[in-house]
């Protein structure tokens, strides 16, 4: 079976490395971009089955900016996105007690860092299935 | 406070205004005057003085009324009343209404300067206190942000690397080696949880809780809280009995935080009760309140710990076996309940058990 291509956009190499190992092991092909600019370029030059997107990058919530750009692109916005973030606590400031999921894109899910391998693979799988379902409905 | 303190004098007698202005001007204050109470209040709103001298006996609105208006407008302004000898008793009345001091007529220039100097010092202290309080609040928020980033993210990165490592080496590692990594992971996971709890304690901001208030069912809140504590209770063979006296009103609140508050209390009851013990939850409407009581027959709280259990990071002497404590659960709970205009009280005896009672107002 052909490997599903996954892109990780995250500026912290330690997280990237840990997540990549887990995905590689589960037979995903993983590419990495360490900043939003490279990430968007990669998304445009290659077809990815899934994007793992960090929120707090660079000078602030640059991941949100990436999500907005993806959302504006009719082709890119079809890609399912798994948001991986350590900022739930700060967002909980605004919504006390609630696990916050901002729903930035049509097909997305949110996981808090550090990402547990079992949960990561489960979510990735669920997102891919959800996206495939939407595609076949649309066709 | 600006470098030149601003003083407003309100008196209907021209001669008093003149002499006061004269006395104080030479001491380097900026003086504004008003001939009656109403004008005085208007002037106060435009000029925002540091100090206000106000005559008690004036035509139009009285000095006492002016005092009330000052309090309403800005309680940090320091008011001093000017009064005739015959009206010392009304001066006392004025002090009760918030006047900082009184100046009996006739007074010498020195008396007036002395009182003014003291009042200015008082004003400085009040403003400083407010500033310090604001600073403290800011530090708390900054601390939360720093803890979040500087502690959480490296811990998370270590954990993520360990996840990756286990994944890479799954076939290579011996059981003993896997076990070691697992222990590493469990310790790190505990640390991350601790940081999260601390963050939670710092970030429970009453004003933000209140923003998403709505009708909240007490019965449902209790049911959800019990459900979340049940696994722990089952492990310890503790029965949680809930008895609700229907009809239970709906309160105005935020379910998520109320559940959290109850989970803290019920969770504690389970934590501090021996194997096979009992936790009882009773809820009923009483007058304008809903009462929720959580009672256990556990280890109880010692008399010396009792006054402090709602303090941030307070950890009492009675230690549950094999249980972890952060010392913030009850502090958070209290803050949540108070945000709901409710109250929480505790009654406990060492060795006999504890009873927590939460009171929440029923909206009219």
Contacts between the chains, C-beta under 8 A, distances in Angstrom:
chain1	res1	chain2	res2	distance
A	12	B	153	7.3
A	12	B	157	6.2
A	14	B	157	3.8
A	14	B	158	7.6
A	14	B	160	6.3
A	14	B	161	5.5
A	15	B	156	7.3
A	15	B	157	5.7
A	15	B	160	4.9
A	17	B	160	7.8
A	17	B	161	6.4
A	17	B	164	5.7
A	18	B	157	7.6
A	18	B	159	7.9
A	18	B	160	3.3
A	18	B	161	4.7
A	18	B	162	7.4
A	18	B	163	5.2
A	18	B	164	3.5
A	18	B	165	7.8
A	19	B	160	6.5
A	19	B	163	8.0
A	19	B	164	7.0
A	20	B	164	7.0
A	21	B	163	7.6
A	21	B	164	3.4
A	21	B	165	7.2
A	21	B	167	4.6
A	21	B	168	5.0
A	22	B	163	6.1
A	22	B	164	6.1
A	22	B	167	4.7
A	24	B	167	7.9
A	25	B	167	4.6
A	25	B	168	7.2
A	25	B	170	7.4
A	86	B	148	7.8
A	86	B	152	6.0
A	86	B	153	5.4
A	86	B	156	5.7
A	87	B	148	7.8
A	89	B	144	8.0
A	89	B	148	5.3
A	89	B	152	7.3
A	89	B	196	6.5
A	89	B	199	4.8
A	89	B	200	7.7
A	89	B	203	7.1
A	90	B	145	7.0
A	90	B	148	6.1
A	92	B	200	7.7
A	92	B	203	6.7
A	93	B	144	7.7
A	93	B	203	5.0
A	93	B	205	7.0
A	93	B	208	6.9
A	94	B	208	6.5
A	95	B	208	7.9
A	95	B	212	7.4
A	96	B	203	7.4
A	96	B	204	6.3
A	96	B	205	7.3
A	96	B	208	5.9
A	96	B	209	5.3
A	96	B	254	7.5
A	96	B	256	7.1
A	96	B	257	5.6
A	97	B	254	7.5
A	97	B	256	3.8
A	97	B	257	4.8
A	97	B	259	7.8
A	97	B	260	5.3
A	98	B	256	5.6
A	113	B	153	7.7
A	113	B	156	4.7
A	113	B	160	6.7
A	114	B	156	4.2
A	114	B	157	7.3
A	114	B	159	3.8
A	114	B	160	4.2
A	114	B	163	6.7
A	114	B	192	7.5
A	115	B	160	6.6
A	115	B	163	7.2
A	116	B	163	6.9
A	117	B	163	5.1
A	117	B	166	7.5
A	117	B	167	6.0
